[in-house]
Amino acid sequence: MQLEHLCDVSWTYDLLHEVEASDGADGRIYGQGTAVFEGRLSGSAQWSNFPRIRNRFALPDARGVLHVDDVDVLFALSGLSSLEDGQGVHVMTFQTAAPAYLWLNDVLAIGEGTIDVEHSRLAMRYYECRVELPLAHFAS
């Protein structure tokens, strides 16, 4: 697998509502926010997130729209983030009908970064995953 830098993203929550975990049930957060994408993919975004919270880990389930060059690109994001040490990993996919950005429909992006729980911000770096096949040891 080859990883090529796609963008850096600054995520900021503007709204947060939390339900603490209870006996037999995970906690939940509902949040909305804005983001700035910089890099090969650049623009501004609005998004919402509905992560489960379990054992001081957040499992994000976010959706949003990225505005880039006067077109819209939808995205979906999942992952695992530690609320203890602030480390996070994301997987993001995209969907658009904009001709200049159709290549994003085939991108699987993975990201790593940090979460500032106190200030409700995330700083993430995303990479486009490219498959390098065939694998030599599977070749006929």
URJOZI-V479676 format. One line per field, one symbol per residue. ss: DSSP state (h for helix, s for strand, l for the rest). psi: psi as a letter, one per 40 degrees, with the letter a starting at -180 (. if undefined). burial: # if it has 16 or more other C-alpha atoms within 10 Angstrom, else .. Layout:
ss: ???
psi: ???
burial: ???
This chain:
ss: lssssssssssssssssssllsllslssssssssssssslllsssssssllsssllssslssssssssllssssssssssssllllssssssssslllhhhhhhhhlsssssssssllllsssssssssslllllhhhll
psi: hhhhhdihhhhhhehhhihiiihehiiiihiiaiihhhadhiaiiiiiigiihhffhhgigiiahhhhffihhiiihiahhhedeeiihihhiihiehdeeddddehhhiiiaihgddefiihihihhhhhgiihdeei.
burial: ....#########.............###########...###.##########..###########....############...##########....#..#..#.#######.....#########...........
